[in-house]
Structure formats: C-alpha cells, structure tokens
Amino acid sequence: MLRLVRGCRLTLLLAASLTALAVAGPGGARAETAAQAVKAAANAPAGPGAAPGPCRTVQAEGEAYTICLVDLKRSRIRLFWLGTDGLPYSSLSNLAEKQGPRLSFAMNAGMYDKGQAPVGLYVEEGHEMKGVSTANGPGNFHLKPNGIFYVKGDRAGVLDTGRYVKARVKPDFATQSGPMLVIDGHIHPKITADGPSQKIRNGVGVRDDGRTAVFAISERPVSFGAFARLFKDDLGCRNALFLDGSVSSLYAPGLNRSDLSRPLGPMVGAVPR
C-alpha cells in the first residue's frame, strides 16, 4: 500500500489526472470536471466493467479535488473510531490494514478532541457513543448552523443539527461536524465567497434522495466559499457538511493513495453490501 506525505500529492495528482485528461479528448488539456464525474458515475456499470473504486480526481473553478461517490444500493457506508482493542484507529493506514481489501475508500469524518474522541454526535451500528452537541464556542465546529451526516439503511442524509434533533432520526451511523456548507440548496450564510482562510478541506454531501453520498477533499488549500460551491454547483448536493481542514486525508486504493496526517479521530469508509 502506497503511503504519501502531503508534499508528495502533486506527483500522485499528475498520475491520477492522466485518466481524467482523456475525458477532454486527444487535443484537450482540461481535466474531468466534477459535474462530468458525477454524470459518469451515475451511468457507470456494476461488476467487472466498473471503475476501480469510487474515487476520481476532478477540477472545479480551476482547483483540483478528489471526489468519492458512493452508491448506497451497492455499498455500505460506515463510521470507524475505536478498534477491537478499544483504542482509536488513529490513521487511515491502520484502518485499511484492519478492514482489509473490502474497504474501497476512507477519510477523516468529523472534529475530535485531544484524546481523539468525537466533539459532537457519534453513532456506530445504531449505538450512540457520543451525544449531540448544541453548545456555543469558538472554531469551525461552532459556526452555527453545524450539522450531522448520517446513514440509515440504504439512505444517507445531511441535516443541520437543529433539524436533525427535531426529526428524531435513529441512524445506523452518524457524525457531527461544522459548519454546514450547503443548506437546502443555499450556501451557509456566514461563509463568504472567498474568505482569507485557505486550507486543504474535506466534506460530505448527498444526492438523489440520499441514495448517493458524495465525499470530497481538495488537493491544495482552498477557501470555504470555493469548497461550498463545489458541493452546491458542481456536485449537485442540496445539503453538505464540512468535515475538517488541515488534517483532511484520504485512503483510495483505486488511486494508489493513502495519506499520512496527524492522529485522527472518527473516520468514514465504504465496503460492499
């Protein structure tokens, strides 16, 4: 398994983009756009002719992202935090080693404290391991409204925390983070078009009435505004949630990619049904 430090991503991005460049045609120089990737994934065959994993490198507004589209009819999305020894998995490489080849992708999945415990709601296999947080405070998590990504059966959803609590969702898996990026088709009111904060970011949205979960990570630092527009305008997500920045990392064996980062808390991944 290939392990990469952040500084080595450019080499991998160049290699991964060779396939994307083919989409533009023999004379084209543009990588596959996020919208093209979503359309291609929707029409992709299952079985032997399928693409090697759910992730692909795309461009939006001149920035490169890796997106992972998970069809919940074909795959099961689950969250990971503690291993059988009761300790955090801590890294994507450790999670991949423990889960084996069934794990088609994984990334960090929400903010956590110094002990690598979730800051807000965290649910695994229907068991609530950490309760919902409605507290005020500093930092991105408390930039209200924050929100919750959840999975129930073969559907996924993203709701702002207040609506999630009122809906009394009983999820199989859930993680809380913040801020929301997109709320009912509108960008979070406190996110400016292109603010000064530039970080490598990752997040999650949903499409097609919750049947497709869309995960994304930027390949270099981007603003909150650019990242929110990716989900709203290019990926077609009416609701999307920011998962984290700076520690954002991805495991995508189909792209020969396994990022290194600081010790992680919750992680999300997909396995076959």
C-alpha positions as semicolon CSV with decimal commas, in nm:
position;residue;x (nm);y (nm);z (nm)
1;M;0,000;0,000;0,000
2;L;0,139;0,340;-0,103
3;R;0,177;0,590;0,179
4;L;0,214;0,955;0,093
5;V;0,309;1,265;0,283
6;R;0,120;1,581;0,192
7;G;0,408;1,717;-0,012
8;C;0,407;1,415;-0,245
9;R;0,049;1,467;-0,360
10;L;0,145;1,659;-0,673
11;T;0,314;1,354;-0,823
12;L;0,013;1,138;-0,749
13;L;-0,226;1,403;-0,876
14;L;-0,039;1,418;-1,207
15;A;-0,059;1,041;-1,244
16;A;-0,424;1,026;-1,144
17;S;-0,508;1,307;-1,384
18;L;-0,387;1,116;-1,691
19;T;-0,713;0,922;-1,692
20;A;-0,913;1,240;-1,634
21;L;-0,741;1,417;-1,923
22;A;-0,862;1,150;-2,161
23;V;-1,217;1,272;-2,100
24;A;-1,136;1,602;-2,269
25;G;-1,032;1,425;-2,590
26;P;-0,699;1,389;-2,774
27;G;-0,636;1,761;-2,806
28;G;-0,784;1,867;-2,476
29;A;-0,590;1,993;-2,177
30;R;-0,870;2,014;-1,924
31;A;-0,921;1,755;-1,652
32;E;-1,260;1,599;-1,599
33;T;-1,494;1,840;-1,425
34;A;-1,680;1,750;-1,108
35;A;-2,011;1,762;-1,294
36;Q;-1,879;1,524;-1,562
37;A;-1,757;1,286;-1,291
38;V;-2,098;1,279;-1,124
39;K;-2,269;1,205;-1,454
40;A;-2,018;0,934;-1,545
41;A;-2,054;0,770;-1,204
42;A;-2,432;0,766;-1,236
43;N;-2,403;0,575;-1,565
44;A;-2,114;0,350;-1,461
45;P;-2,173;-0,025;-1,482
46;A;-2,150;-0,252;-1,180
47;G;-1,938;-0,565;-1,184
48;P;-1,626;-0,641;-1,395
49;G;-1,655;-0,326;-1,606
50;A;-1,681;-0,092;-1,309
51;A;-1,417;0,169;-1,225
52;P;-1,151;0,066;-0,967
53;G;-1,309;0,224;-0,661
54;P;-1,542;0,517;-0,605
55;C;-1,283;0,798;-0,620
56;R;-1,162;1,013;-0,905
57;T;-0,968;1,339;-0,949
58;V;-1,163;1,633;-1,093
59;Q;-1,147;2,009;-1,137
60;A;-1,383;2,289;-1,036
61;E;-1,313;2,661;-1,071
62;G;-0,955;2,576;-1,164
63;E;-0,891;2,382;-0,841
64;A;-0,825;2,009;-0,818
65;Y;-1,030;1,784;-0,591
66;T;-1,068;1,414;-0,537
67;I;-1,430;1,308;-0,506
68;C;-1,566;0,971;-0,397
69;L;-1,923;0,888;-0,494
70;V;-2,082;0,602;-0,304
71;D;-2,400;0,436;-0,430
72;L;-2,571;0,310;-0,117
73;K;-2,751;0,040;-0,314
74;R;-2,414;-0,116;-0,394
75;S;-2,203;-0,017;-0,093
76;R;-2,244;0,024;0,278
77;I;-2,111;0,340;0,438
78;R;-1,995;0,304;0,795
79;L;-1,802;0,502;1,056
80;F;-1,493;0,392;1,245
81;W;-1,341;0,526;1,565
82;L;-1,230;0,256;1,812
83;G;-1,078;-0,079;1,719
84;T;-1,136;-0,410;1,895
85;D;-0,867;-0,309;2,146
86;G;-1,074;-0,007;2,250
87;L;-0,820;0,239;2,108
88;P;-0,874;0,482;1,818
89;Y;-0,774;0,350;1,477
90;S;-0,584;0,679;1,459
91;S;-0,469;0,652;1,094
92;L;-0,611;0,558;0,758
93;S;-0,334;0,305;0,701
94;N;-0,417;0,128;1,028
95;L;-0,787;0,127;0,943
96;A;-0,714;-0,015;0,597
97;E;-0,493;-0,286;0,744
98;K;-0,761;-0,388;0,994
99;Q;-1,051;-0,377;0,745
100;G;-0,874;-0,542;0,453
101;P;-0,944;-0,518;0,079
102;R;-1,320;-0,471;0,124
103;L;-1,256;-0,109;0,224
104;S;-1,291;0,085;-0,103
105;F;-1,217;0,427;0,040
106;A;-1,195;0,614;0,372
107;M;-1,136;0,965;0,505
108;N;-1,147;1,154;0,833
109;A;-1,505;1,214;0,941
110;G;-1,554;1,499;1,184
111;M;-1,381;1,702;1,450
112;Y;-1,232;1,550;1,762
113;D;-1,061;1,647;2,087
114;K;-0,704;1,592;2,209
115;G;-0,795;1,236;2,309
116;Q;-0,919;1,166;1,951
117;A;-1,280;1,146;2,075
118;P;-1,562;1,298;1,866
119;V;-1,656;1,653;1,965
120;G;-2,023;1,601;1,883
121;L;-2,269;1,324;1,798
122;Y;-2,117;0,991;1,705
123;V;-2,314;0,674;1,630
124;E;-2,186;0,332;1,520
125;E;-2,411;0,038;1,433
126;G;-2,704;0,218;1,596
127;H;-2,514;0,271;1,923
128;E;-2,476;0,634;2,031
129;M;-2,123;0,666;2,163
130;K;-2,128;1,046;2,198
131;G;-2,432;1,272;2,225
132;V;-2,536;1,570;2,012
133;S;-2,363;1,897;2,096
134;T;-2,566;2,219;2,078
135;A;-2,310;2,423;2,275
136;N;-2,169;2,753;2,157
137;G;-1,798;2,806;2,131
138;P;-1,506;2,900;1,909
139;G;-1,386;2,737;1,590
140;N;-1,546;2,589;1,282
141;F;-1,747;2,328;1,471
142;H;-1,944;2,602;1,647
143;L;-2,005;2,816;1,338
144;K;-2,381;2,765;1,355
145;P;-2,559;2,600;1,199
146;N;-2,334;2,299;1,218
147;G;-2,468;1,964;1,110
148;I;-2,478;1,587;1,106
149;F;-2,407;1,330;0,838
150;Y;-2,599;1,009;0,898
151;V;-2,671;0,674;0,737
152;K;-2,986;0,470;0,786
153;G;-3,023;0,152;0,581
154;D;-2,955;0,230;0,215
155;R;-3,002;0,606;0,254
156;A;-2,773;0,882;0,376
157;G;-2,851;1,237;0,480
158;V;-2,706;1,567;0,593
159;L;-2,910;1,791;0,821
160;D;-2,828;2,094;1,029
161;T;-2,816;1,997;1,395
162;G;-3,142;2,163;1,495
163;R;-3,341;1,988;1,221
164;Y;-3,171;1,659;1,295
165;V;-3,275;1,675;1,661
166;K;-3,633;1,766;1,571
167;A;-3,651;1,482;1,316
168;R;-3,558;1,227;1,585
169;V;-3,351;1,029;1,339
170;K;-3,246;0,683;1,459
171;P;-2,939;0,628;1,242
172;D;-2,714;0,330;1,193
173;F;-2,418;0,568;1,173
174;A;-2,381;0,941;1,236
175;T;-2,113;1,204;1,288
176;Q;-2,145;1,572;1,378
177;S;-1,921;1,846;1,246
178;G;-1,941;2,205;1,134
179;P;-2,014;2,428;0,975
180;M;-2,275;2,321;0,725
181;L;-2,154;2,412;0,377
182;V;-2,485;2,394;0,191
183;I;-2,830;2,412;0,350
184;D;-3,135;2,336;0,132
185;G;-2,951;2,449;-0,179
186;H;-2,805;2,766;-0,026
187;I;-2,450;2,825;0,094
188;H;-2,414;2,875;0,470
189;P;-2,496;3,244;0,538
190;K;-2,170;3,304;0,727
191;I;-1,948;3,165;0,450
192;T;-1,812;3,443;0,229
193;A;-1,750;3,396;-0,142
194;D;-1,373;3,367;-0,099
195;G;-1,254;3,440;0,253
196;P;-0,892;3,460;0,369
197;S;-0,886;3,114;0,530
198;Q;-0,719;2,871;0,288
199;K;-0,682;2,507;0,392
200;I;-0,694;2,158;0,249
201;R;-1,053;2,066;0,330
202;N;-1,283;1,764;0,315
203;G;-1,657;1,728;0,343
204;V;-1,964;1,525;0,251
205;G;-2,293;1,586;0,073
206;V;-2,584;1,377;-0,052
207;R;-2,763;1,344;-0,387
208;D;-3,056;1,157;-0,537
209;D;-3,279;1,150;-0,229
210;G;-2,998;1,017;-0,016
211;R;-2,905;0,724;-0,238
212;T;-2,565;0,870;-0,328
213;A;-2,316;1,006;-0,076
214;V;-2,053;1,241;-0,216
215;F;-1,723;1,287;-0,035
216;A;-1,465;1,542;-0,146
217;I;-1,116;1,656;-0,050
218;S;-0,922;1,946;-0,201
219;E;-0,574;1,882;-0,339
220;R;-0,441;2,213;-0,214
221;P;-0,566;2,484;0,025
222;V;-0,899;2,639;-0,080
223;S;-1,144;2,883;0,077
224;F;-1,467;2,783;0,249
225;G;-1,656;2,957;-0,031
226;A;-1,488;2,760;-0,309
227;F;-1,540;2,435;-0,120
228;A;-1,909;2,509;-0,058
229;R;-1,963;2,595;-0,426
230;L;-1,808;2,264;-0,525
231;F;-2,087;2,080;-0,345
232;K;-2,368;2,316;-0,444
233;D;-2,288;2,395;-0,806
234;D;-2,070;2,109;-0,931
235;L;-2,171;1,806;-0,725
236;G;-2,543;1,886;-0,705
237;C;-2,578;1,850;-0,329
238;R;-2,862;2,044;-0,167
239;N;-2,708;1,975;0,173
240;A;-2,340;1,935;0,253
241;L;-2,126;1,932;0,566
242;F;-1,768;2,040;0,632
243;L;-1,576;1,757;0,798
244;D;-1,240;1,920;0,872
245;G;-0,941;2,111;0,744
246;S;-0,562;2,073;0,768
247;V;-0,587;1,712;0,891
248;S;-0,800;1,622;0,588
249;S;-0,678;1,294;0,440
250;L;-0,791;1,017;0,207
251;Y;-0,746;0,644;0,156
252;A;-0,830;0,549;-0,202
253;P;-0,669;0,219;-0,309
254;G;-0,810;0,259;-0,661
255;L;-0,586;0,565;-0,691
256;N;-0,294;0,402;-0,504
257;R;-0,336;0,665;-0,236
258;S;-0,311;0,654;0,142
259;D;-0,243;0,992;0,302
260;L;-0,049;1,048;0,619
261;S;-0,173;1,301;0,875
262;R;-0,176;1,377;1,243
263;P;-0,357;1,114;1,457
264;L;-0,724;1,106;1,358
265;G;-1,050;1,056;1,545
266;P;-1,363;0,936;1,360
267;M;-1,326;0,806;1,005
268;V;-1,578;0,712;0,739
269;G;-1,545;0,443;0,473
270;A;-1,731;0,221;0,231
271;V;-1,750;-0,157;0,200
272;P;-1,955;-0,375;-0,039
273;R;-2,305;-0,478;0,064
